[in-house]
Amino acid sequence: MRGLRSLEALYRTASTSRVLNLFQVYEENHEEDDYARHPFFQDPTLNRAIFVKHRLRSDETYLMPRSSPVATKIIFPFDKKTLRAGGQSILIGQSGYQATLIEMLGGEQGDMEEDFRLLGVLARLPSLDPFLLKETLTRHNFSPADCYFAMSTADIERMRTFAGEQIQQLITLAFGGSNNHMGQSIKRMVDAILTKDTESRLDPLRVTLGLDGQQFEDSIFSWKGFLYFKWQFRGSMVKLQSLAGALDRVSLEGAMDRVLDASISNQRIALKKAIQKAARGCVAILGLYDDAFNDLVEHGNAAAFRKFLLEAPRLFIELGHSMGVISHITSFWDYRFPNPNRLHMQASEFHEMLNEFLTSLTETSYDELSRRA
C-alpha cells in the first residue's frame, strides 16, 4: 500500500481539519457512558473508521460521478492496531458506494439510513474541523457525544469572543441597539449565529438583507464558516511561517546520495514558494468578506453584503478546502516534530513528507482562488 509511513502516522494522529479519526476516539473514550449513549455512527465498524478529506489524483477522478477535486475517503485498517498492514478504503459518493460499503461492513444493511445520511453530510463539508463539524451535525439534527469533537471549551469561547468583536458594529445597524444594551445584543446575536436557531433571533438581519428561507439559513451558516476560518487564519499563518523557517534546520539522517540531496533542496525551495502562494490565496478570499462587511457597517450598503452572502456557500467550500490543507500540514509537522529544537529525520522519510506537502499545496488552485476573489 502506497505511503505506509504516512498511513501509520495518520493512524496515531488525532482528528484534524482533514482527518476524522474515530478509531482514536474509540481507543480513548469507549469506556465512557456518553460515548456509548451518543455514538457518531450507529454501525460499530463505521464508528471506528478513519475519514480523510482526500484530494483526488488524476487516475482517481473516474471514481466520482461529479467533477470535484476533493472526496471523503473512509479507511478500514486490516489490523485494528496498526496501518502498517494497509487497509480497505472507499470514497463516499463513488459509483455504487452504498452497496460496496454494506459489503465491507459485513453484508448486512440493517438500519443504515441515518448513517448514510450522516455520510452524505460529511461528504459535503469542505473541512473536518471540529467546530464546523459539530455545528454542521447540529444543524442536521445529529448529536454525537462531545468526545468526538476535539475543540476545547477555551477555543470555543475564544471563537465566540472573536465573533462578537466582528459583529459589534452590525448590531447597531441591524438591531438599533444603544450602548447600554450593546453587550446583551452582541451576546444574543452571537448565540444566534453560532447555533442552528437562526430564523427568529436573526429576523431583523434577514429583513435588512432581504433573504428568506433556506437561502438565508445557508448564507448564515457560511458566514459562520467565514468567521471560524478568519479566527483560525492568524494562528494557521503563524504556524505555516514557522514551518517554512524550520525547513532548512531539519537535520537529515541515513543514506543520502547526490540525487536525493538535490531533490530535497529543490523541494525545500518549492515548498516555501507554495506556502507563500497559499497564504496569498486565503488572504484574497478572506478579503472579500472584509470588504463586504466593512461596506455594510461603515456605509450601510446592505446590497454588497447580501451579494457576498449569496456567494458565501461556494466561497466557503473553496476556502474550507484550502484552510484544511494548511491546517493538516501544520498539525502533521507539529506531530512529527513535537520539540522545535530537535528537528531530526531520516532523509528518505523527509523527502516523502515534503513531496506530500507539496502535492497537497500545489493541487489546491490558490491562483484560481485569488482570481475569483
Wavefront OBJ file of the C-alpha trace (Angstrom):
o trace
v 0.000 0.000 0.000
v 1.371 3.401 -1.037
v 2.708 5.709 1.693
v 2.608 3.262 4.603
v 4.623 5.563 6.850
v 2.081 8.324 6.310
v -0.808 5.962 6.930
v 0.778 4.763 10.150
v 1.213 8.368 11.287
v -2.386 9.043 10.289
v -3.495 6.136 12.467
v -1.776 7.602 15.529
v -2.727 11.224 14.835
v -5.728 12.901 16.423
v -8.502 14.346 14.282
v -7.551 17.406 12.230
v -9.213 19.567 9.615
v -8.621 16.816 7.027
v -8.837 13.756 9.261
v -11.607 12.440 11.486
v -10.007 9.591 13.422
v -12.906 7.729 15.012
v -10.656 4.825 15.960
v -8.614 7.057 18.230
v -11.828 8.439 19.754
v -12.851 4.831 20.445
v -9.468 3.995 21.990
v -9.624 6.950 24.348
v -13.335 7.036 25.222
v -15.050 3.652 24.633
v -15.451 3.045 28.372
v -17.272 6.366 28.869
v -21.086 6.274 29.199
v -21.568 9.283 26.927
v -19.624 7.544 24.138
v -21.936 4.516 24.332
v -25.141 6.574 24.533
v -24.335 9.012 21.738
v -22.234 7.351 19.015
v -21.150 9.165 15.879
v -22.376 6.318 13.652
v -24.779 3.565 14.635
v -22.739 0.874 12.879
v -19.879 -0.093 15.257
v -17.340 -0.764 12.481
v -18.105 2.525 10.778
v -17.853 4.201 14.175
v -14.176 3.147 14.385
v -13.120 4.093 10.852
v -10.781 6.889 9.766
v -12.204 9.598 7.495
v -9.904 11.694 5.319
v -10.566 14.659 3.047
v -8.684 13.259 0.077
v -7.527 15.305 -2.905
v -8.226 13.130 -5.929
v -5.342 12.130 -8.173
v -5.804 12.161 -11.933
v -6.243 8.381 -12.002
v -8.999 8.529 -9.367
v -11.371 11.137 -10.807
v -13.310 8.494 -12.755
v -14.493 7.019 -9.469
v -16.659 10.029 -8.655
v -19.800 10.877 -10.645
v -19.221 14.629 -10.274
v -16.090 16.575 -11.020
v -14.729 17.599 -7.621
v -11.076 17.975 -6.601
v -11.724 16.546 -3.123
v -13.584 13.461 -1.905
v -14.102 11.979 1.550
v -12.311 8.665 1.981
v -13.233 6.030 4.595
v -10.359 3.785 5.706
v -10.840 0.431 7.462
v -7.466 -0.970 8.653
v -6.812 -4.684 8.102
v -5.150 -4.773 11.515
v -7.081 -2.963 14.261
v -3.815 -1.943 15.977
v -1.793 -0.645 13.029
v -1.995 0.596 9.469
v 1.336 -0.972 8.504
v -0.607 -3.884 7.028
v -2.700 -1.473 4.950
v -6.459 -1.289 4.829
v -9.603 -1.151 2.753
v -10.845 2.227 1.623
v -13.830 3.669 -0.203
v -14.838 7.154 -1.306
v -18.186 8.477 -0.128
v -20.309 9.036 -3.224
v -18.332 6.928 -5.671
v -20.447 4.881 -8.050
v -22.244 2.098 -6.168
v -20.582 3.014 -2.901
v -23.545 2.186 -0.646
v -23.724 -1.457 -1.755
v -19.930 -1.777 -1.582
v -19.798 -0.211 1.877
v -22.515 -2.550 3.170
v -20.453 -5.497 1.905
v -17.332 -4.121 3.593
v -19.290 -3.812 6.848
v -20.319 -7.474 6.743
v -23.022 -7.671 4.103
v -25.983 -6.801 6.316
v -27.668 -3.490 5.547
v -29.738 -3.397 8.708
v -30.918 0.081 9.664
v -28.285 2.262 7.997
v -30.492 5.060 6.707
v -29.255 7.573 9.292
v -25.631 6.501 8.863
v -25.854 7.049 5.097
v -27.476 10.435 5.700
v -24.595 11.373 8.004
v -22.039 10.157 5.433
v -23.662 12.491 2.920
v -23.264 15.411 5.334
v -19.565 14.612 5.827
v -19.019 14.386 2.080
v -20.450 17.864 1.512
v -18.299 19.514 4.191
v -15.138 21.259 2.955
v -13.293 20.540 6.197
v -13.468 18.219 9.197
v -12.508 20.965 11.650
v -14.124 20.044 14.984
v -16.010 23.344 15.374
v -17.527 23.303 11.897
v -18.160 19.575 12.103
v -20.117 19.929 15.347
v -22.046 22.953 14.078
v -22.943 21.159 10.848
v -24.099 17.996 12.589
v -26.218 20.038 15.000
v -27.776 21.805 12.027
v -28.712 18.396 10.545
v -30.063 17.082 13.879
v -27.179 14.755 14.760
v -25.923 14.814 18.354
v -22.774 12.684 18.858
v -21.012 12.829 22.215
v -18.659 15.759 22.812
v -15.658 13.402 22.844
v -15.862 13.228 19.024
v -15.037 16.930 18.754
v -11.518 17.758 19.850
v -12.002 21.522 20.143
v -11.504 22.668 23.722
v -14.010 24.730 25.687
v -11.430 27.531 25.818
v -11.135 27.512 21.996
v -14.914 27.643 21.632
v -15.068 30.633 23.971
v -12.262 32.388 22.086
v -14.164 31.800 18.858
v -17.319 33.277 20.386
v -15.394 36.329 21.633
v -13.886 36.823 18.178
v -17.330 36.572 16.557
v -18.667 39.170 18.999
v -15.872 41.585 18.117
v -16.515 41.038 14.404
v -20.221 41.801 14.522
v -20.368 44.549 17.156
v -20.892 47.275 14.558
v -23.512 45.203 12.804
v -25.636 45.050 15.965
v -26.165 48.801 15.862
v -27.112 48.722 12.195
v -29.479 45.738 12.230
v -30.880 45.952 15.761
v -30.579 49.649 16.579
v -29.131 48.788 19.997
v -27.979 51.580 22.277
v -24.641 51.471 24.064
v -26.412 50.482 27.301
v -27.758 47.314 25.725
v -24.886 46.599 23.342
v -23.372 43.795 25.417
v -26.591 41.799 25.626
v -27.395 42.432 21.950
v -23.993 41.138 20.899
v -24.343 38.033 23.071
v -27.809 37.255 21.670
v -26.668 37.671 18.081
v -23.501 35.616 18.555
v -25.608 32.879 20.160
v -27.978 33.028 17.210
v -25.186 32.861 14.618
v -23.365 30.044 16.415
v -26.456 27.851 16.810
v -28.964 26.483 14.340
v -31.764 28.730 15.664
v -31.323 31.500 13.103
v -34.826 32.239 11.898
v -36.418 34.082 14.827
v -33.491 35.756 16.581
v -31.858 36.953 13.359
v -35.089 38.175 11.795
v -34.021 41.875 11.840
v -30.875 40.937 9.907
v -32.883 38.800 7.464
v -35.198 41.742 6.755
v -32.247 44.136 6.365
v -30.584 41.832 3.837
v -33.747 40.734 2.037
v -33.063 36.987 2.304
v -35.603 34.276 3.044
v -35.901 30.602 3.947
v -33.155 28.157 3.012
v -31.232 30.888 1.231
v -30.912 32.842 4.472
v -30.072 29.723 6.511
v -27.349 28.621 4.068
v -25.900 32.124 3.958
v -25.751 32.434 7.749
v -24.113 29.021 8.068
v -21.477 30.001 5.503
v -20.972 33.300 7.318
v -20.342 31.261 10.442
v -17.743 29.330 8.479
v -16.040 32.540 7.379
v -15.957 33.778 10.965
v -14.406 30.489 12.033
v -11.783 30.463 9.270
v -10.978 34.135 9.855
v -10.467 33.366 13.538
v -8.340 30.324 12.669
v -6.368 32.054 9.908
v -3.979 34.102 12.028
v -2.846 31.114 14.075
v -2.535 28.935 10.983
v -0.361 31.501 9.205
v 1.943 31.833 12.222
v 2.397 28.046 12.230
v 2.892 27.911 8.455
v 5.538 30.655 8.551
v 7.272 28.880 11.427
v 7.265 25.664 9.391
v 8.779 27.465 6.393
v 11.521 28.853 8.586
v 12.260 25.427 10.083
v 12.601 23.593 6.765
v 16.294 24.390 6.405
v 17.044 23.444 10.019
v 15.951 19.811 9.733
v 18.970 17.560 10.246
v 18.853 14.589 7.857
v 19.970 11.112 8.835
v 20.569 7.879 6.958
v 21.833 7.174 3.463
v 21.609 10.071 1.018
v 23.164 10.270 -2.431
v 23.643 13.331 -4.630
v 20.302 12.878 -6.413
v 18.305 12.692 -3.177
v 20.191 15.675 -1.716
v 19.428 17.796 -4.794
v 15.801 16.725 -4.809
v 15.331 17.677 -1.139
v 16.971 21.061 -1.745
v 14.573 21.735 -4.620
v 11.616 20.587 -2.532
v 12.512 22.973 0.282
v 12.587 25.923 -2.110
v 9.377 24.860 -3.875
v 7.534 24.322 -0.589
v 8.431 27.807 0.678
v 7.009 29.288 -2.544
v 3.876 27.118 -2.265
v 3.364 28.296 1.327
v 3.538 31.941 0.221
v 1.041 31.277 -2.558
v -1.301 29.502 -0.119
v -1.221 32.477 2.244
v -1.944 34.934 -0.600
v -4.882 32.850 -1.825
v -6.535 32.679 1.584
v -5.886 36.384 2.259
v -7.551 37.238 -1.063
v -10.733 35.302 -0.420
v -10.987 36.424 3.224
v -10.599 39.961 1.891
v -13.909 39.517 0.064
v -15.614 39.071 3.409
v -13.825 42.048 4.971
v -14.686 44.361 2.068
v -18.369 43.388 2.002
v -18.738 43.529 5.785
v -16.989 46.901 6.072
v -19.142 48.287 3.262
v -22.202 47.244 5.248
v -21.235 48.573 8.673
v -19.440 51.735 7.508
v -21.640 52.791 4.587
v -24.890 50.923 5.234
v -24.509 49.091 1.914
v -26.665 46.052 2.617
v -26.666 45.096 -1.076
v -22.911 44.387 -1.061
v -23.126 42.143 2.000
v -26.229 40.450 0.610
v -24.306 39.694 -2.589
v -21.451 38.282 -0.537
v -23.785 36.062 1.495
v -25.378 34.678 -1.671
v -21.908 33.736 -2.941
v -20.698 32.655 0.503
v -21.670 28.948 0.278
v -19.441 28.481 -2.807
v -16.610 30.592 -1.395
v -16.907 28.805 1.953
v -16.316 25.434 0.255
v -13.255 26.733 -1.606
v -11.791 28.433 1.462
v -12.535 25.371 3.586
v -10.549 23.081 1.303
v -7.605 25.497 1.324
v -7.609 26.052 5.076
v -7.986 22.303 5.561
v -4.808 21.614 3.598
v -2.883 24.262 5.542
v -4.147 23.070 8.915
v -3.388 19.433 8.106
v 0.199 20.231 7.061
v 0.943 22.289 10.168
v -0.660 19.779 12.544
v 1.276 16.894 10.928
v 4.524 18.900 11.239
v 3.801 19.548 14.930
v 3.071 15.848 15.404
v 6.280 14.801 13.651
v 8.428 17.425 15.437
v 6.904 17.953 18.919
v 10.134 19.632 20.065
v 11.037 22.507 17.696
v 14.638 22.319 18.914
v 15.032 18.671 17.878
v 14.488 18.572 14.122
v 15.893 15.190 13.061
v 14.522 12.876 10.379
v 15.564 10.130 8.001
v 16.393 11.694 4.633
v 14.105 9.355 2.665
v 11.196 9.976 5.041
v 11.730 13.750 4.915
v 11.747 13.592 1.107
v 8.446 11.710 1.125
v 6.874 14.133 3.612
v 7.909 17.210 1.619
v 6.549 15.628 -1.546
v 3.188 15.037 0.102
v 3.077 18.613 1.443
v 3.918 19.978 -2.000
v 1.309 17.801 -3.688
v -1.381 18.976 -1.260
v -0.495 22.652 -1.672
v 0.128 22.719 -5.420
v -3.022 20.755 -6.235
v -5.022 23.443 -4.437
v -5.718 26.176 -7.008
v -4.537 29.190 -4.992
v -4.059 31.231 -8.164
v -7.657 30.490 -9.147
v -8.720 31.274 -5.580
v -7.069 34.689 -5.798
v -8.556 35.445 -9.236
v -12.058 34.634 -8.044
v -11.540 36.926 -5.078
l 1 2 3 4 5 6 7 8 9 10 11 12 13 14 15 16 17 18 19 20 21 22 23 24 25 26 27 28 29 30 31 32 33 34 35 36 37 38 39 40 41 42 43 44 45 46 47 48 49 50 51 52 53 54 55 56 57 58 59 60 61 62 63 64 65 66 67 68 69 70 71 72 73 74 75 76 77 78 79 80 81 82 83 84 85 86 87 88 89 90 91 92 93 94 95 96 97 98 99 100 101 102 103 104 105 106 107 108 109 110 111 112 113 114 115 116 117 118 119 120 121 122 123 124 125 126 127 128 129 130 131 132 133 134 135 136 137 138 139 140 141 142 143 144 145 146 147 148 149 150 151 152 153 154 155 156 157 158 159 160 161 162 163 164 165 166 167 168 169 170 171 172 173 174 175 176 177 178 179 180 181 182 183 184 185 186 187 188 189 190 191 192 193 194 195 196 197 198 199 200 201 202 203 204 205 206 207 208 209 210 211 212 213 214 215 216 217 218 219 220 221 222 223 224 225 226 227 228 229 230 231 232 233 234 235 236 237 238 239 240 241 242 243 244 245 246 247 248 249 250 251 252 253 254 255 256 257 258 259 260 261 262 263 264 265 266 267 268 269 270 271 272 273 274 275 276 277 278 279 280 281 282 283 284 285 286 287 288 289 290 291 292 293 294 295 296 297 298 299 300 301 302 303 304 305 306 307 308 309 310 311 312 313 314 315 316 317 318 319 320 321 322 323 324 325 326 327 328 329 330 331 332 333 334 335 336 337 338 339 340 341 342 343 344 345 346 347 348 349 350 351 352 353 354 355 356 357 358 359 360 361 362 363 364 365 366 367 368 369 370 371 372 373
